[in-house]
Amino acid sequence: MEDSEAIKPQKMLARKETPSVLAAFPGLKRGNQELKMRVLQYSRTEPVLDIREYIVSDQFNGFTKKGISINLEQCRQLLAQLPAMITALEEV
């Protein structure tokens, strides 16, 4: 894959604004960590698919900075590449 074809995540700036959650999907759990997937909308921006780590522990409950937000076009590009990614994982 050439660099020009790579999916580039949207740069998310530090925001004081709380986004609207337009949709939420079942998370992927591993121990006390979970990847939560949500469609978020900040004012004056397009909706994004946000995939972010969520931790539940004695010290902290909530979302971490570990994650990615992608717009609709980037999501479509990711889905188109997903079969090849799955094949690569199966071949390892």
N, C-alpha and C positions, 0 to 999 in steps of 0.2 A: 504494500500500500504506500503510495506516495504521500508526502507531508500535506500536499494540497487536498488530498482526499480524506485526511484524518478528521475525526469529529473533534471540534474544538469547543470546550465548555464555555458557557457564557460567564464573563467575569462578573461576579457578584460583589458589589460594594457593601461596605458596612452600612446597615440601615437601622434607623431607629423605628421605622414603620413596621408594624406587625402585618404580615400578609393575610389575605383572605385564603382559606383553604377551600378550594373548589371541589376537590375529590381526594379521597384517601383510599389506599389499597392495602391488602394484608401484607404485613412485614415478613422479612426473612430472618429467623432467629438463629443465634449461635451463642450459647451461654447467657451471660447477662447483657449481651449486645443484640441489637436488632437493626436491620436496615429498613427504615420506613420510607414508603413511596407516597408522595402527595403531589397534587397539582396545585400550585400556589399562584396567586395574583397579587402583585404589588400595584399600587396606583400608578398610572402613567407608564406601565410596562406590559408587555405581552405575557400571557400565562407561561409558566415553566413547569416541567416535571422535575421535582426535587427528590433525590434519593440520598438520604442522610442517615448516619449512624445515630441511634438512640440508645442510651445506656440507663440501666436501672441498677443502682448500687447504694450502699450505705452512705457514701459521700456525695453522690450526684445522681439526679434523675433528670434526663432531658436530652435534647439534641446536642450533638457535638459539631465541631467545624468540619469533620470528615464527611465529605459528600460532594455531590455534583448537582447542578441545576442545568437542564438543557431545554431549549425551546422546541416547538413543534417540528421544525425542519430537521433539527439535530436528532430528535427522537425517531423520525422516519429513517434517517441515515443509519442510526444504531440498529433499528429493527431489520433493515436490509442486510446488515453485516452479521447479525446474530447467528444465522445458520452456520456460517464459516467459523465463527468463534466457538460454537458448540462442538463442531467437528474437530477443531484444534484441541479443545479440552479432552475430548474422548480419545484422541490419538496419543496423548502424553502417557 
